[in-house]
């Protein structure tokens, strides 16, 4: 009996540890000015280790098959591939100035914006071969695809324009002025939304003609926009105002404004309804509870930028990342 | 808890710089402004620490005492411009963007600009060790650049502004002609292309290196001892480089932080003891003029070297 109890106790302990580990989830936050990636245990909301990068990483994206997390290291001219469950480095590939990056919805292309080099590169997602380079006037910043993957839209920050590129013919479609210092781009309800950081609004753009249809006020320095997982709420981070605004995704009417000081930038959504936001000048990530408006903070490295949550991943442990 | 300098820079960014940039429609500079804020705050700390340490040292055991220190005032301006003012901003904007652009172009040609970590993968993850290695390599490259600036007439014409100071103090480290600074930036950029240069991940180490450079110019009778002088450059060692006898191509002790390169290449001189400094061959304005007068005098001297060369070639 005593042996049985001990065995039972052992089993519960093992199961408990396993469940705890599985329930955790793992988050990655890129410290752009710290040349590192913070690995965070989502359950405890603590940084557990840092993965060193070469020089200056900014953004990251999950591969279509979910097996790799691609991290663009701009001045390192390198794309790091990480295991999204553990943070282990899978490979490093030379890529020119990978600033902002995203896979097309059909998984066929990877578009990489070279912000400093004024180029938009379209890669074959499977082979990582460069398919087409589009030279642009200035500083391609953010990007978004049309749902059918036929077009990619790129904001050109320093020349106040939005450019569209046809991925079927690999030709430029149009480049139009959209406001002052355009940054975040998002496809929503058949329109392209562009956050104009030099203003307090987002521009709503016709994807066919590039015509600006309307301006929707969000707050000073509208920088980046995100759609909630249920596609009902549009979230906009306002860089200069230090706020995050929730809006009805169908009507673009504001719902609530949250104070997120410290340069709110990238965002991701946790299954518990909380929203993780990098705060560029505060060396912190805010974990916002939209219901109460309060947020908790997680200490990370210098100039936290790109953010990725993997709630299904096991809680991270301290392992070598080499 | 984050780095206090970074948090202070963040506060500056949020409360002073961003409102100003937004107001003037310059939000595309927001990344640059934050980096400048970090540079400027570390620069201010460098100046404050250097001041707090070096000033008492200079009062304690000065090499020279002067009836007035008017000539030093302009060196203070050089230091402030260089470490907390416009220079870090220009450096960042010019150097960073140029470096990214050129290294990116090289990557396109199939040649990925190497990095120490790429050449020696064992360094990946060893960030402090990597930084120290970079610091040693960059110190060597600076030795070569400095040595060459004493060998070419046109370059010496610019660099002589740095040597013109007869009242050399810890403020004198940054007194340079802007063209001489520009050459140094380009030089640094070339090295960055050859081996890569890590971003400012260890500002405290940079702060320490800059402190040692300032200290080496201090008006203080200070040596680190026989062994110490051979490990790190002391005020005694560097003063010999600034000595009147050391002007032009007869100089010695070209190193910035480490004396190893001087020892290795036979340019070290440990025998000179607290010599008077200055460059008698230059215009007086180079020594005692205002910032603008010094810059113009340096430019005139620079131009004259080409006129002479032209006359020689014409003859």
Contacts between the chains, C-beta under 8 A, distances in Angstrom:
chain1	res1	chain2	res2	distance
A	33	B	35	7.3
A	33	B	38	7.5
A	33	B	199	6.6
A	33	B	200	7.4
A	34	B	201	6.2
A	35	B	127	7.5
A	35	B	198	6.8
A	35	B	199	5.7
A	35	B	201	5.4
A	52	B	124	6.5
A	52	B	125	4.8
A	52	B	127	5.7
A	54	B	115	6.0
A	54	B	117	6.3
A	54	B	118	7.7
A	54	B	196	7.6
A	55	B	115	7.8
A	55	B	196	7.2
A	55	B	198	6.8
A	55	B	199	5.7
A	56	B	199	5.7
A	74	B	100	6.9
A	75	B	96	7.9
A	75	B	99	7.2
A	75	B	100	5.5
A	75	B	103	7.0
A	75	B	199	7.2
A	76	B	115	7.2
A	76	B	196	7.8
A	77	B	103	6.1
A	77	B	104	6.4
A	77	B	107	4.5
A	77	B	112	5.9
A	77	B	113	6.6
A	78	B	112	7.9
A	94	B	107	6.0
A	94	B	112	4.4
A	95	B	107	7.7
A	96	B	104	4.7
A	96	B	107	4.4
A	96	B	108	5.6
A	97	B	100	6.3
A	97	B	104	4.5
A	97	B	107	7.8
A	114	B	104	6.4
A	116	B	97	6.0
A	116	B	100	3.8
A	116	B	101	6.2
A	116	B	104	6.8
A	117	B	100	6.8
A	117	B	101	5.9
A	117	B	104	4.3
A	117	B	105	7.6
A	139	B	28	7.3
A	157	B	28	5.5
A	158	B	28	5.0
A	180	B	25	6.0
A	180	B	27	7.2
A	181	B	25	8.0
A	181	B	27	4.5
A	181	B	28	4.8
A	197	B	27	4.7
A	197	B	28	7.7
A	197	B	30	7.5
A	198	B	22	7.3
A	198	B	25	5.5
A	198	B	26	7.9
A	198	B	27	4.4
A	198	B	28	7.3
A	220	B	22	6.0
A	221	B	18	7.2
A	221	B	22	5.9
A	221	B	27	6.1
A	239	B	18	7.2
A	239	B	27	7.4
A	239	B	30	6.8
A	240	B	18	5.2
A	240	B	19	7.1
A	240	B	21	7.8
A	240	B	22	4.3
A	240	B	27	6.9
A	242	B	14	6.6
A	261	B	14	6.4
A	262	B	10	6.1
A	262	B	14	6.5
A	263	B	10	7.6
A	263	B	13	7.1
A	263	B	14	6.8
A	263	B	18	7.7
A	263	B	34	7.9
A	280	B	10	8.0
A	280	B	34	7.2
A	281	B	6	8.0
A	281	B	9	7.1
A	281	B	10	3.3
A	281	B	11	7.9
A	281	B	13	4.7
A	281	B	14	5.8
A	281	B	34	6.0
A	282	B	2	7.2
A	282	B	7	7.1
A	282	B	10	5.4
A	283	B	2	3.5
A	283	B	3	6.9
A	283	B	6	5.7
A	283	B	7	6.8
A	283	B	10	7.3
A	284	B	2	7.1
A	299	B	1	6.6
A	299	B	2	6.2
A	302	B	2	7.9
A	302	B	3	7.0
A	302	B	6	5.5
A	302	B	38	7.9
A	303	B	34	7.1
A	320	B	125	7.6
A	321	B	125	6.7
A	322	B	121	8.0
A	322	B	124	5.7
A	322	B	125	5.4
